[in-house]
């Protein structure tokens, strides 16, 4: 049982944390959320290990935790009066533009983009994970692509 969990963790922790980092905009927050999801899985591993795809359970829990964290962060940001000072060199302008464009997307569209284009999940699996119809996921991806193209083209035009 321990070995199965260790194998699942070794294979899936980094991809899940990577997906969440794009969604949350923070590697540290993403790793913390992924760790919490795996902790919850370990507590229930006797049952979860019998699922056809235990990693799917972990991924769903991680995304639910990330969505809750993002919601709480947005509320905190709205009520915060101080500005954050960056002391570390940040990402390049293209990465910043993409992150800002992704942040403008509604949660469902951003989740679909990250899961489809970064994690490589098919539409059917995203629909299952998000508890939505495949047509809705395709619509989210379509609208997200349009919005990202518009925001990223505006960024290029503004910088020209």
N, C-alpha and C positions, 0 to 999 in steps of 0.2 A: 504494500500500500504506500509506504514512504517513497519507495523508488518510483512508482507511477507518478506520484505528485511531483517529485523532484524532476522527473523527465518532462512533465507538462510545464513546470515552471521554467526549466532551462530552454525549452523550445519557444514558449509563448510570451514570456515576460517582456523581452525587448520589443517585439513587434507591437504588443498592446500598448506599452508605455510610449513607443514612438508615435502611434496613432493619436494617443491622448495628448501628447506634447503639442502636436499641430492644432488639435481641437482647443486645448486650454491655453496655449501660448506660453507654456512654462514646462521645461523638462523636469524640474524639481516637483512641481505639483502633479505632473503626469506619473512620475515614478511613485510618488506617495499614494496616488489613487490606485495604480496597478498593484502595488504592494498590499493595500487594503483589500482589494478584490481577491488576491491570492490567499490572504489570511482568512477571509471568509470561506473560501473554497476549502482550505485545509481543515477548518472546523467541521465541515460537512463532507469531507472527502470520501468517507465510507459510502455515501449515497451518490455523490456527484461522479465518482470514478466509474460507476456503472452506466452512466449516460453514454449515448453513442458518441458525443463530442464534448467532453468535459471542458475543453478550452472555450467553447461557445458560451457555456454558462459563465465562465470567468470573464469573458469579453463583455457579455451583457451586463454583468454586475459592475464592471469597471466603467462602462459607458454611463450607466445609471448614476454611479457615484460622481463621475466627471460632470454630468449635466447638473446635478445638485450643487456641486462645488462652484461651477460657473455661475449658476443662478445666485448663490450667496455672494460671490465675488462682485457681481454686477451691482447688487444692492449695496455692498460696502463701498464700491467706487462712487456710487451716486451720493453717498453721505460723507465722503471724505473731502476735506477742504485743503489738504496739503498736496503739493505736487511731489512726485517721486523723482529723486535725483539719481541718474545713472552714473556710476563710477567705473563701470566696466565697458570696454569697447563693445558696441552692439553689432548686430548682423549688418550685412551690406544693404544697399538701397533696394535691390530687387527683392531680397527676403523680407525687408520691412514692408515694401509695397504689397507683396503677396499676403503677409500676415495681416496687414490692415484690411485688405480686400476680403480675406476670409472672415475676419472679425465682424465685418458688416453683414455677412450672410445670416439669415435666420438659423437657429440651432439645427433644425432638421436638414437644411441644405448643407450646412457645414459638416455635419456628421456624415451625410451621404457622400460628400466629396472626399473626406478623409478616408472613409472606409472603402470607397470604390477606387480612387486613384492612388492613394498611398498604401492601403492595406491590400489592394487587389481583390477585394471581395466582389462576387457577382451580385447583381441586383436582387436576385432571389434571397440570398443570405442576408443582405442589408435589410430587406423587407421583413424577414423573420426577426432579426435583431431589434429592429425599430418598431416591430408590431404594426406594420403598415402594409398596404398592398404594393405589389411590384410596380403598378402604374404610378402610384404616388411617388415612389422612389425615383423612377425615371423622370417624372415631372420635377422633383427636387433637383436632380442632377442637371436637367436642361436649364431651369431657372438659375441655378447657381453658376453654370457656365456663362450665361448671358450677363449676369451681374458682375462676375469676376472680369469678364472681357471689358465691360463698360468701365469698371473702376480702374483696371490696370491700363486701359487705353487713355483714360483721363490722366492718370499718373504720368504716363509717357508724354502726353501733350503738355501737361503743366511743367514738366522738367525740360522741355525742348526749347 
